[in-house]
Amino acid sequence: MAPGSAQALVTIMQGCNNFCSFCVVPYVGGREYSRPPAEIVAEVQEFLAAGGQEVTLLGQNVNSYGRGSQSLSPCPGCSADSPTCRG
């Protein structure tokens, strides 16, 4: 994230497990790995505290964030009955 930037691109996961015939990502980037929620939240909070306004979450397959990990929730910090939780 560039200092003074209004926008940030935050990687939440890397790699891919799909092994599509036309794609090199699984071979170059390895298997899917989701970053811990606390690490992502800390990065975003630091950016916002510095005056940032917009965050885009990135990953090869963001819809599979946290799959295969018992410790990751699709909606970290939310409870199932929270009216603001869309996870």
SULQUIFEN-V759988 format. One record per helix or strand. SS is the DSSP state (@ for helix, = for strand). FROM is the first residue (numbers start at 1). LEN is the number of residues. Records with the same first field share a line. If there is no record, write none. Layout:
BEGIN
SS: FROM-LEN, FROM-LEN
END
This chain:
BEGIN
=: 7-5, 13-2, 33-2, 54-5
@: 25-5, 37-13, 62-3
END
